[in-house]
């Protein structure tokens, strides 16, 4: 979408992804990055991989929580239970983890 539909140059595509991630964070939402492996092929998809890496760097800088779908399900269930807990209860917050281990260099 960033490149094919919106025809954004690389710098604007990166800025658009960062703005979106920040907006979701600011409202306490959850973002899911679905970047297919073939997007790493610069000949077929020029610019797509650098935008993905920039998104990961941006998330890492903000201390994003990274999980599998199963991990999200477990935490979402715990968070639903936590909403009935008093402020400061251990289940009243999402866990924190580093995205650094999830980031891969080409």
C-alpha positions in Angstrom: 0.0 0.0 0.0 2.7 2.5 0.9 4.4 2.1 -2.4 1.9 0.6 -4.9 -1.2 2.5 -3.9 0.1 5.6 -2.2 3.3 5.9 -4.4 5.2 7.2 -1.4 9.0 7.8 -1.6 11.1 5.9 0.9 11.5 8.7 3.4 7.7 9.5 3.4 6.8 5.7 3.7 9.1 5.4 6.7 7.5 8.6 8.3 4.0 7.3 7.6 4.7 4.0 9.3 6.2 5.7 12.3 3.3 8.1 12.6 0.8 5.2 12.5 2.7 3.2 15.1 2.9 6.3 17.4 -0.8 6.9 17.0 -1.6 3.3 17.9 0.7 3.5 20.9 -0.8 6.8 22.1 -4.2 5.2 22.4 -2.9 2.0 24.0 -3.7 -0.1 20.9 -1.9 -2.9 19.3 -0.2 -3.0 15.9 0.5 -6.1 13.9 3.3 -6.0 11.3 2.6 -8.4 8.4 5.6 -8.1 6.1 6.0 -11.1 3.8 9.5 -12.5 3.3 9.5 -11.7 -0.4 9.4 -8.0 0.5 13.2 -8.4 1.2 13.7 -8.8 -2.6 14.8 -5.3 -3.5 14.6 -6.1 -7.2 10.9 -6.9 -7.0 9.9 -4.6 -4.1 12.4 -1.7 -4.0 12.3 0.2 -0.7 10.0 -2.2 1.2 12.7 -3.9 3.3 14.2 -0.6 4.5 10.8 0.5 5.6 10.3 -2.7 7.6 13.7 -2.3 9.3 13.0 1.3 10.1 9.7 0.2 11.7 11.5 -2.4 13.8 14.1 0.2 14.8 11.3 2.7 15.8 9.5 0.0 17.8 12.8 -1.0 19.5 13.5 2.6 20.5 10.1 2.8 22.1 10.5 -0.4 24.1 7.7 -2.2 22.2 6.4 -5.5 23.4 6.8 -8.3 20.9 4.8 -11.6 20.9 3.4 -14.4 18.9 -0.3 -14.6 18.3 -0.5 -17.2 21.1 1.3 -14.8 23.5 -1.1 -12.0 22.7 -4.0 -14.3 23.4 -2.6 -15.2 26.8 -1.9 -11.6 27.8 -5.2 -10.3 26.4 -7.0 -12.9 28.6 -5.0 -11.8 31.6 -5.6 -8.2 30.8 -9.4 -8.8 30.7 -9.1 -10.2 34.2 -6.8 -7.4 35.2 -9.5 -4.8 34.4 -11.3 -6.0 37.5 -8.1 -5.7 39.6 -7.2 -2.6 41.7 -4.7 -0.1 40.3 -1.1 -1.3 40.8 -2.0 -5.0 40.6 0.6 -7.0 38.7 -1.9 -7.9 36.0 -3.0 -4.4 35.4 -0.2 -3.7 32.9 1.0 -5.3 29.7 4.4 -7.0 29.9 7.4 -5.2 28.5 10.0 -6.8 26.4 12.7 -5.8 23.9 12.2 -6.0 20.2 15.9 -6.1 19.7 16.1 -9.9 19.6 13.3 -10.0 17.0 15.0 -7.6 14.6 17.0 -9.3 11.8 19.6 -7.8 9.6 19.8 -9.0 6.0 
